[in-house]
Amino acid sequence: MTSLKIVSGLQKEINEDSVSNLKNKIRDLKLKFLMDECSFKMNLKLIKKKSFFFNTNYWSIIRKHKSLILTGSTSLICAGFLNRPPGDIDFLVPEDINFSDYCVKNKIQLKTDDSYSLSTTEPIKNPDFLGFYYHKNYKVDFFKSKNPEFINVNRYKIHNPFEIIEKKMVHLKPIEKTNISVIFDNMNLKIKTYRDISNIIENYES
């Protein structure tokens, strides 16, 4: 009962009005970029710096998959949108790359038993998810993508931040009351997404 109360309280904090306000601010921010009032602060140094989270192993994974498109939180960090360490490394696989051959060539032992929950009673498969592997402390995810927008930064392909944000916004949908483990998984994702997008707005409003 206590756990359900905690979830309910958090759900009220991230409510329909606050999410709608966030969407409006993202829309306004996107317009500023389209009108050239703002520009991306693309900087590879932001994901190359050495620390507990960003070390040589982390950068070596990005360098290894240079022919793919870097996406997710790592891309947002590179664009100056986020300043937190990502939990994993995500890549988009362009249509012109044969992913099976790519895995063989790069000696990737791909796993595919991954799923995610999104306002549903049970976890569901992401239809664009191709698989993942672990390298030391990092989870490396691959997703298929059709004609994604990306920015070339010193021969690295960085996914357009606004395409990433639009996908993240989907996680802010209301959470259905189902079994407690699914509720908490969804709530954790929702809180993380809400904080990320709030930080993005703050970074560009300051």
Secondary structure, 3 states (H helix, E strand, C coil): CHHHHHHHHHHHHCCHHHHHHHHHHHHHHHHHHHCCCCCCCCCHHHHCCCCCCCCHHHHHHHHHCCCCEEEHHHHHHHCCCCCCCCCCEEEEECCCCCHHHHHHHCCCCCECCCCECCCCCCCECCCCEEEEEEECCEEEEEEECCCCCEEEECCEEEECHHHHHHHHHHHHCCCCCCCHHHHHHHHHHHHHHHHHHHHHHHHHHC
